[in-house]
Amino acid sequence: MTWSPARRAAAWGVHALTASSAPAGVAAILATIDGNSRTAFLWMAYTIAIDGVDGTLARAVRVKDVLPFVDGARLDDIVDYFTYVIVPMVFVVVTGMVPAPVALPIVAAVCLASGYGFAQTAAKTADHYFTGFPSYWNLVVFYLWALGWAPWANAALLLVLVVLVFVPVRYVYPSRTPTLRPLTVGLGVVWSAALVWALLQPHPPRDVVAASLAYPIYYFALSLWLQRR
């Protein structure tokens, strides 16, 4: 089938949108090194937003059919590993969020576990779930930063989540898991807006950040309920 130039341009545009998260991740690292944590997290928020919409756009313009020689899923995984794993781990090390003597081992554990998580054949199931903790390290690190936990507590939580990468619990894929999808997406939009608003303040309001934990709690509770069912 011959596709119109407009359709081909749209498909390339979706791939470019996905790839744009990579330089945004570099910008987040540079902001971290410069000591501008809020800017770093705003760049990370950009990458999360792109990851939330690029798959829907790709299906809408049928990029697999229009550009069969480009693997959009592989591109997405490469970019996600960089932005969801490497970028926040650089933040952890540079800002001293975990005790210095264990910083490198903990970051190594996160990177290795997430490498397995991304590479396993059941990373995304056919019925639209993630297998094992889905490497939301940028979100985890944001909460640890905003709530100001002690370094050893941060280290302990990161290690617990490393273990959960290998536990084959199925986690909700927010934009694709059918059960309660409108509710999950709707709450996710409100939650995202609240976090971006908090980041735009001179100092993220601790009460707003703490209240926003309701959505991650909902996410984990729904995932565990569906797993048991």
Sequence and secondary structure as in RCSB ss.txt:
>XXXX:A:sequence
MTWSPARRAAAWGVHALTASSAPAGVAAILATIDGNSRTAFLWMAYTIAIDGVDGTLARAVRVKDVLPFVDGARL
DDIVDYFTYVIVPMVFVVVTGMVPAPVALPIVAAVCLASGYGFAQTAAKTADHYFTGFPSYWNLVVFYLWALGWA
PWANAALLLVLVVLVFVPVRYVYPSRTPTLRPLTVGLGVVWSAALVWALLQPHPPRDVVAASLAYPIYYFALSLW
LQRR
>XXXX:A:secstr
    HHHHHHHHHHHHHHHTHHHHHHHHHHHHHTT HHHHHHHHHHHHHHHHHHHHHHHHHTHHHH TTS HHHH
HHHHHHIIIIIHHHHHHHHTT S HHHHHHHHHHHHHHHHHHHHSTTSB TTSEEES    HHHHHHHHHHHT  
HHHHHHHHHHHHHHHHS  EEE TTT  TTHHHHHHHHHHHHHHHHHHHHSSS  HHHHHHHTHHHHHHHHHHHH
HHH 
